[in-house]
Amino acid sequence: MDFLIALGALCFLMLVAYRGFSVILFAPVAAMGAVLLTDPAAVPAAFSGVFMERMVGFVKDYFPVFLLGAVFGKMIEISGFSKSIVSAVIGMLGERQAMLSIVLVGAILTYGGVSLFVVVFAVYPFAAEMFRQSHIPKRLIPGTIALGAFSFTMDSLPGTPQIQNIIPTTYFKTTAFAAPALGVIGAVFILIAGVTYLEWQRRRAMAAGEGYGEGHANEPPPMEHEKLAPAWVAILPLVLVFVLNKLFTAMIKDGYGASYDLKLPAMATPLHVAVDKLAAVWAVEGALLAGVIAVLVLAWRPVSKRFAEGGKAAVAGALLASINTASEYGFGAVIATLPGFIVIRDALGVIPNPLVREAVTVTSLAGITGSASGGMSIALAAMSKDFIEAANAHGVPMDVLHRVAAMASGGMDTLPHNGAVITLLMVCGLTHKQSYKDIFAVTVIKTTAVFVVIATYYLTGWV
């Protein structure tokens, strides 16, 4: 019965997310419902002492990353830099390489720190134009954008400032550049396998005489030829974010050490800050802030005209994304206190290999919640100590544990109820029936890549 209560709460949250209801509203409902069925008297204390404490703790640690990432991405968009980068990549590869061009554009933008939601809106008009001219079915656009924006640059490549690569740092005391060799291997696998699949689908459609199609919804108007900034100028802020992220990571660790005692004149006692858990978060925040300043300097005129409107949109998006994930985090913390979760934990504990156990746990919860960051947060909040103990017992470095958790979070997260998937299909004017098959193929490739990375580590010892 205890197991069914925990499983029922997870399934309920998955169902409401799939039906489009707010996770912010229903995560506490699901969590408190599970507590009510276990111990009715504990509901108020569990809500205030566990759910809200963990939810607020998540916001405290990660909201600046969400906010700065959203502002940076919005400024890259309104400055015209995203259009410049897209045009440059298309110009280099040519219109015949439409699919590869869109994949690489999405990869460049997300690896440079632009939110994947911003990337969807920025890239779709170019993808529609290129696919129309190349007679490629429009139904393949979502899978192509998903491969570029939702996969290897989100959680595989070392140094990516996306939140999925930052969350593990606070649990394993690692950096965003953890396990660079394994991350690159996983990214190359995803890119090659993904592009191969998409090209196979394109050739099949061509052989069947299927073109772009007609009567589509949400078709963008023909692209206007406007004066854009040089590509090298447009990409400078993205490069700056990457370089400074690496530089700040080293500087913070060298300058502060493992901890810092904050003592200001009006403070009665010093505040002890665990720097080793926050160094990667501080580094990416500093890098994104520098990126925002760089865009302001390089594109003051267009940005200043639309900054007020764009800033409001960015803040609203950051608030929604962070509170959504924080609610799932609080939900996971509550479920982890229930006896039913012990059954789940013990069942997963039967898996002898610590990396496989971590990968299965994280990707399963990411799939159930429909969120990479949410599923990983639930798994690490509840089981990170178990993962660390098992890894230490088997001599597995924390960097490998970090990379496997990050990549596993981006595995089965893109099931049909995932918010990014729903947004992507809505922007493209397509339905799950028309295009989800290709997104799911990317999902399977991402999930497979996690186990390729695990096998590579055990065969070679590379980190």
C-alpha positions as CSV (number, residue, x, y, z in Angstrom):
1,M,0.0,0.0,0.0
2,D,2.8,2.4,0.9
3,F,4.4,1.8,-2.5
4,L,1.1,2.5,-4.3
5,I,0.7,5.8,-2.5
6,A,4.1,7.0,-3.6
7,L,3.5,5.7,-7.2
8,G,0.0,7.2,-7.3
9,A,1.4,10.6,-6.3
10,L,4.0,10.5,-9.1
11,C,1.4,9.3,-11.7
12,F,-1.0,12.0,-10.6
13,L,1.6,14.7,-11.1
14,M,2.5,13.3,-14.5
15,L,-1.1,13.2,-15.5
16,V,-1.9,16.8,-14.6
17,A,1.3,18.0,-16.3
18,Y,0.3,16.1,-19.5
19,R,-3.2,17.6,-19.4
20,G,-1.6,21.0,-19.3
21,F,-2.4,22.0,-15.7
22,S,0.0,24.0,-13.6
23,V,2.7,22.0,-11.8
24,I,3.0,24.9,-9.3
25,L,-0.6,24.3,-8.3
26,F,-0.7,20.5,-8.3
27,A,2.8,19.5,-7.0
28,P,1.8,20.4,-3.4
29,V,-1.6,18.8,-3.9
30,A,0.0,15.6,-5.0
31,A,2.5,15.6,-2.2
32,M,0.1,16.5,0.5
33,G,-2.4,13.9,-0.8
34,A,0.3,11.2,-0.4
35,V,1.0,12.5,3.2
36,L,-2.7,12.5,4.0
37,L,-3.1,8.9,3.0
38,T,0.0,8.0,5.1
39,D,-0.4,10.1,8.2
40,P,-3.2,12.7,8.1
41,A,-1.9,14.6,11.2
42,A,1.4,15.2,9.5
43,V,0.0,17.2,6.6
44,P,0.5,20.8,7.9
45,A,4.0,20.1,9.2
46,A,5.0,18.3,6.0
47,F,3.8,21.2,3.9
48,S,5.6,23.9,5.9
49,G,8.6,22.0,7.1
50,V,9.4,19.9,4.1
51,F,7.7,21.0,0.9
52,M,8.0,24.8,1.4
53,E,11.5,24.6,2.9
54,R,12.9,22.6,0.0
55,M,11.0,24.7,-2.6
56,V,12.3,27.9,-1.2
57,G,15.8,26.4,-0.9
58,F,15.8,25.5,-4.6
59,V,14.8,29.1,-5.5
60,K,17.5,30.5,-3.3
61,D,20.2,28.4,-5.0
62,Y,19.1,28.6,-8.6
63,F,16.7,31.4,-9.3
64,P,19.6,33.8,-10.3
65,V,20.7,31.3,-12.9
66,F,17.2,31.0,-14.4
67,L,16.8,34.8,-14.3
68,L,20.2,35.7,-15.8
69,G,19.8,33.0,-18.4
70,A,16.4,34.2,-19.5
71,V,17.6,37.9,-19.6
72,F,20.7,36.9,-21.6
73,G,18.7,34.8,-24.1
74,K,16.0,37.5,-24.6
75,M,18.8,40.1,-25.2
76,I,20.4,37.9,-27.8
77,E,17.0,37.7,-29.5
78,I,16.0,41.4,-29.5
79,S,19.5,42.5,-30.4
80,G,19.2,40.6,-33.7
81,F,22.3,38.5,-32.8
82,S,20.3,35.2,-33.0
83,K,19.3,36.0,-36.5
84,S,22.8,36.9,-37.4
85,I,24.2,33.6,-36.1
86,V,21.4,31.7,-37.9
87,S,22.2,33.4,-41.2
88,A,25.9,32.8,-40.9
89,V,25.5,29.1,-40.2
90,I,23.1,28.7,-43.1
91,G,25.5,30.7,-45.3
92,M,28.4,28.4,-44.5
93,L,26.6,25.1,-44.9
94,G,24.3,26.1,-47.7
95,E,20.5,25.5,-48.1
96,R,21.1,21.9,-49.1
97,Q,22.1,21.2,-45.5
98,A,19.0,22.6,-44.0
99,M,18.6,20.1,-41.2
100,L,22.2,20.1,-40.1
101,S,22.1,24.0,-40.2
102,I,19.2,24.2,-37.9
103,V,20.7,21.6,-35.5
104,L,24.0,23.5,-35.3
105,V,22.3,26.8,-34.8
106,G,20.3,25.4,-31.9
107,A,23.4,23.9,-30.5
108,I,25.4,27.2,-30.7
109,L,22.7,29.2,-29.0
110,T,22.0,26.8,-26.2
111,Y,25.7,26.1,-25.5
112,G,26.2,29.8,-25.4
113,G,23.7,30.2,-22.6
114,V,20.5,31.0,-24.5
115,S,17.4,29.4,-23.0
116,L,16.0,26.5,-25.1
117,F,12.6,28.2,-25.1
118,V,14.1,31.3,-26.6
119,V,15.9,29.2,-29.1
120,V,12.6,27.6,-30.3
121,F,11.1,31.0,-31.1
122,A,14.3,32.3,-32.7
123,V,15.1,29.4,-34.9
124,Y,11.6,28.3,-36.1
125,P,11.1,31.0,-38.8
126,F,14.4,30.2,-40.4
127,A,13.7,26.4,-40.2
128,A,10.3,26.9,-41.9
129,E,11.8,29.0,-44.7
130,M,14.7,26.5,-45.3
131,F,12.5,23.4,-45.2
132,R,10.0,25.0,-47.5
133,Q,12.7,25.9,-50.1
134,S,14.3,22.5,-49.8
135,H,11.0,20.6,-50.0
136,I,11.5,18.9,-46.7
137,P,8.3,18.0,-44.8
138,K,7.4,20.5,-42.1
139,R,6.6,17.7,-39.7
140,L,10.4,17.1,-39.3
141,I,11.1,20.6,-38.0
142,P,10.3,19.9,-34.3
143,G,12.6,16.8,-34.2
144,T,15.4,18.9,-35.9
145,I,15.1,21.8,-33.4
146,A,14.8,19.3,-30.5
147,L,18.1,17.6,-31.5
148,G,19.9,21.0,-31.6
149,A,18.4,22.6,-28.5
150,F,17.2,19.9,-26.2
151,S,20.0,17.4,-26.3
152,F,23.8,17.4,-26.2
153,T,24.4,21.1,-25.6
154,M,21.8,21.0,-22.7
155,D,23.6,18.5,-20.5
156,S,26.4,16.6,-22.3
157,L,29.0,19.1,-23.4
158,P,31.3,20.2,-20.6
159,G,30.8,23.8,-19.5
160,T,27.2,24.3,-20.8
161,P,25.5,26.9,-18.6
162,Q,22.1,25.3,-18.9
163,I,20.5,24.5,-15.5
164,Q,20.6,20.7,-16.0
165,N,24.4,20.9,-15.9
166,I,24.5,23.2,-12.9
167,I,22.2,21.4,-10.4
168,P,24.6,18.4,-9.9
169,T,27.4,20.7,-8.9
170,T,25.7,21.5,-5.6
171,Y,25.4,17.8,-4.7
172,F,28.7,16.4,-5.9
173,K,30.8,19.5,-5.4
174,T,31.9,19.5,-9.0
175,T,32.0,22.1,-11.7
176,A,30.1,22.7,-15.0
177,F,33.2,21.2,-16.7
178,A,32.9,17.8,-15.0
179,A,34.0,14.7,-17.0
180,P,34.9,16.6,-20.2
181,A,36.0,13.6,-22.2
182,L,32.8,11.6,-21.4
183,G,30.7,14.6,-22.1
184,V,32.2,15.1,-25.5
185,I,31.9,11.4,-26.4
186,G,28.2,11.5,-25.4
187,A,27.6,14.7,-27.4
188,V,29.2,13.3,-30.5
189,F,27.2,10.1,-30.3
190,I,23.9,12.1,-29.9
191,L,24.8,14.4,-32.8
192,I,25.8,11.7,-35.3
193,A,23.0,9.4,-34.4
194,G,20.4,12.2,-34.4
195,V,21.5,13.7,-37.7
196,T,21.6,10.2,-39.3
197,Y,18.1,9.5,-38.1
198,L,16.7,12.8,-39.4
199,E,18.4,12.4,-42.8
200,W,17.0,8.9,-43.1
201,Q,13.5,10.4,-42.5
202,R,14.1,13.1,-45.1
203,R,15.2,10.6,-47.7
204,R,12.2,8.4,-47.0
205,A,9.9,11.4,-47.4
206,M,11.6,12.4,-50.7
207,A,11.3,8.8,-52.0
208,A,7.6,8.9,-51.2
209,G,7.2,12.2,-53.0
210,E,6.3,14.1,-49.8
211,G,7.2,17.8,-49.8
212,Y,6.9,20.6,-47.3
213,G,3.1,20.4,-47.4
214,E,0.3,22.9,-47.5
215,G,-2.3,24.4,-45.2
216,H,-0.1,24.3,-42.1
217,A,-0.9,26.3,-39.0
218,N,1.2,29.1,-37.6
219,E,3.2,29.6,-40.8
220,P,5.8,32.4,-40.4
221,P,5.8,35.2,-43.1
222,P,8.6,35.1,-45.7
223,M,11.9,36.1,-44.2
224,E,12.8,39.8,-44.6
225,H,16.2,40.8,-45.7
226,E,17.4,43.1,-43.0
227,K,20.7,44.5,-42.0
228,L,22.2,42.2,-39.4
229,A,25.3,42.5,-37.2
230,P,28.4,40.7,-38.4
231,A,28.4,37.1,-37.2
232,W,31.7,37.5,-35.3
233,V,30.1,40.3,-33.3
234,A,26.9,38.3,-32.6
235,I,28.8,35.3,-31.3
236,L,31.1,37.2,-29.0
237,P,28.7,37.3,-26.0
238,L,28.2,33.5,-26.3
239,V,32.0,32.9,-26.4
240,L,32.4,35.3,-23.5
241,V,30.0,33.3,-21.4
242,F,31.8,30.1,-22.0
243,V,35.3,31.5,-21.4
244,L,34.3,33.4,-18.2
245,N,32.4,30.4,-16.9
246,K,35.6,28.4,-17.0
247,L,37.8,31.3,-15.7
248,F,35.4,32.1,-12.8
249,T,35.2,28.5,-11.8
250,A,38.9,28.3,-11.2
251,M,39.2,31.8,-9.7
252,I,36.4,31.2,-7.1
253,K,37.9,27.9,-5.9
254,D,41.4,29.4,-5.7
255,G,40.3,32.6,-4.1
256,Y,37.8,31.3,-1.5
257,G,38.8,27.7,-0.9
258,A,36.2,25.2,0.3
259,S,34.3,27.7,2.5
260,Y,34.0,31.4,3.5
261,D,33.0,33.0,6.7
262,L,31.0,36.2,6.0
263,K,31.5,38.8,8.7
264,L,30.1,42.2,8.1
265,P,30.1,45.1,10.7
266,A,26.5,44.7,11.7
267,M,26.6,40.9,11.9
268,A,26.7,39.4,15.5
269,T,28.2,36.1,14.3
270,P,29.9,35.1,11.0
271,L,27.9,33.3,8.4
272,H,29.5,30.2,7.1
273,V,29.1,29.7,3.4
274,A,30.0,26.4,1.7
275,V,31.8,27.7,-1.4
276,D,32.6,24.2,-2.7
277,K,28.9,23.6,-3.2
278,L,28.2,27.0,-4.8
279,A,31.3,27.7,-6.9
280,A,29.8,26.5,-10.1
281,V,26.6,28.4,-9.5
282,W,28.5,31.6,-8.8
283,A,30.7,31.1,-11.9
284,V,27.8,30.7,-14.3
285,E,26.0,33.6,-12.8
286,G,29.0,35.8,-13.2
287,A,29.5,34.6,-16.8
288,L,25.9,35.2,-17.7
289,L,25.9,38.7,-16.1
290,A,29.0,39.5,-18.2
291,G,27.2,38.2,-21.3
292,V,24.3,40.6,-20.6
293,I,26.7,43.5,-20.3
294,A,28.5,42.5,-23.5
295,V,25.2,42.5,-25.5
296,L,24.3,45.9,-24.1
297,V,27.7,47.3,-25.2
298,L,27.6,45.7,-28.6
299,A,24.0,46.4,-29.5
300,W,22.9,49.3,-27.3
301,R,20.6,50.9,-29.9
302,P,18.3,47.9,-30.7
303,V,18.4,46.5,-27.2
304,S,17.6,49.9,-25.5
305,K,14.4,50.3,-27.6
306,R,13.0,47.0,-26.5
307,F,14.7,46.3,-23.2
308,A,11.7,47.2,-21.0
309,E,9.3,44.9,-22.8
310,G,11.9,42.1,-23.3
311,G,13.0,42.4,-19.7
312,K,9.5,41.8,-18.4
313,A,9.0,38.8,-20.7
314,A,12.4,37.3,-19.5
315,V,11.6,37.8,-15.8
316,A,8.1,36.3,-16.2
317,G,9.6,33.3,-18.0
318,A,12.3,32.9,-15.4
319,L,9.8,33.0,-12.6
320,L,7.6,30.4,-14.2
321,A,10.4,28.0,-15.0
322,S,12.1,28.3,-11.6
323,I,9.0,28.0,-9.5
324,N,7.8,25.1,-11.7
325,T,11.0,23.2,-11.0
326,A,11.1,24.3,-7.4
327,S,7.6,22.9,-6.9
328,E,8.7,19.5,-8.3
329,Y,11.7,19.7,-6.0
330,G,9.5,20.2,-3.0
331,F,7.2,17.4,-4.2
332,G,10.2,15.0,-4.4
333,A,11.4,16.0,-1.0
334,V,8.0,15.1,0.5
335,I,7.8,11.8,-1.3
336,A,11.3,10.9,-0.1
337,T,10.1,11.1,3.5
338,L,7.3,8.5,3.0
339,P,7.6,4.8,3.6
340,G,6.6,4.0,0.0
341,F,9.7,5.7,-1.3
342,I,11.9,3.4,0.8
343,V,10.4,0.5,-1.3
344,I,11.2,2.4,-4.5
345,R,14.7,3.2,-3.3
346,D,15.4,-0.4,-2.2
347,A,14.1,-1.7,-5.5
348,L,16.5,0.6,-7.4
349,G,19.2,-0.4,-5.0
350,V,19.1,-3.9,-6.4
351,I,20.9,-2.5,-9.4
352,P,24.5,-3.2,-8.5
353,N,26.3,-0.7,-10.7
354,P,26.2,2.8,-9.1
355,L,26.2,4.7,-12.5
356,V,23.5,2.5,-14.0
357,R,21.4,2.9,-10.8
358,E,21.8,6.7,-11.0
359,A,21.0,6.8,-14.7
360,V,17.9,4.7,-14.4
361,T,16.6,6.6,-11.3
362,V,17.2,10.1,-12.8
363,T,15.9,9.4,-16.3
364,S,12.8,7.6,-14.9
365,L,11.9,10.5,-12.6
366,A,12.6,13.0,-15.4
367,G,10.2,11.0,-17.6
368,I,7.5,10.9,-15.0
369,T,7.6,14.6,-14.2
370,G,8.2,15.6,-17.8
371,S,11.1,17.8,-16.7
372,A,14.9,17.2,-16.9
373,S,15.7,19.6,-14.1
374,G,12.6,18.6,-12.0
375,G,13.3,14.9,-12.3
376,M,17.0,15.3,-11.5
377,S,16.2,17.5,-8.5
378,I,13.8,14.9,-7.1
379,A,16.3,12.1,-7.6
380,L,19.3,14.0,-6.2
381,A,17.3,15.5,-3.3
382,A,16.2,12.1,-2.2
383,M,19.1,9.8,-3.2
384,S,22.3,11.8,-3.8
385,K,23.9,10.5,-0.5
386,D,23.2,6.9,-1.6
387,F,24.7,7.6,-5.1
388,I,27.8,9.1,-3.5
389,E,28.3,6.3,-1.1
390,A,27.9,3.7,-3.8
391,A,30.3,5.6,-6.1
392,N,32.9,5.9,-3.4
393,A,32.6,2.2,-2.7
394,H,33.3,1.4,-6.4
395,G,36.0,4.1,-6.9
396,V,33.9,6.2,-9.2
397,P,34.9,9.9,-9.4
398,M,32.3,12.5,-8.5
399,D,32.8,14.1,-12.0
400,V,31.5,10.9,-13.6
401,L,28.5,10.9,-11.3
402,H,27.8,14.5,-12.3
403,R,27.9,13.9,-16.0
404,V,25.8,10.7,-15.8
405,A,23.1,12.5,-13.7
406,A,23.1,15.5,-16.1
407,M,22.8,13.4,-19.3
408,A,20.2,11.0,-17.7
409,S,18.0,14.0,-16.8
410,G,17.9,14.9,-20.5
411,G,16.9,11.4,-21.5
412,M,13.3,10.4,-21.0
413,D,12.3,14.0,-20.0
414,T,11.0,14.8,-23.4
415,L,7.9,12.5,-23.2
416,P,4.7,13.9,-24.6
417,H,3.8,15.9,-21.4
418,N,7.1,17.8,-21.3
419,G,6.6,21.6,-21.3
420,A,9.3,22.2,-23.9
421,V,7.8,19.6,-26.2
422,I,4.4,21.2,-25.9
423,T,5.8,24.6,-26.6
424,L,7.9,23.5,-29.5
425,L,4.9,21.8,-31.2
426,M,2.7,24.9,-30.5
427,V,5.2,27.3,-32.0
428,C,5.6,25.1,-35.1
429,G,1.9,24.8,-35.5
430,L,2.0,21.0,-35.4
431,T,0.5,18.2,-33.3
432,H,1.9,15.3,-31.3
433,K,0.4,13.0,-33.9
434,Q,2.3,14.7,-36.7
435,S,5.7,15.2,-35.2
436,Y,6.2,13.6,-31.8
437,K,7.6,10.4,-33.4
438,D,10.8,12.2,-34.4
439,I,11.1,14.0,-31.0
440,F,10.8,10.6,-29.3
441,A,13.5,9.2,-31.6
442,V,15.8,12.0,-30.3
443,T,14.7,11.0,-26.7
444,V,15.7,7.4,-27.3
445,I,19.1,8.5,-28.7
446,K,19.7,10.8,-25.7
447,T,18.8,8.0,-23.3
448,T,21.1,5.5,-25.1
449,A,23.9,8.0,-25.0
450,V,24.0,7.9,-21.2
451,F,24.7,4.2,-21.3
452,V,27.3,4.6,-24.0
453,V,29.1,7.1,-21.7
454,I,28.9,4.6,-18.8
455,A,30.3,1.8,-20.9
456,T,33.1,4.1,-22.2
457,Y,34.1,5.0,-18.6
458,Y,34.4,1.4,-17.6
459,L,36.2,0.3,-20.7
460,T,38.7,3.2,-20.8
461,G,38.7,4.9,-17.4
462,W,38.4,8.2,-19.2
463,V,36.8,11.1,-17.4
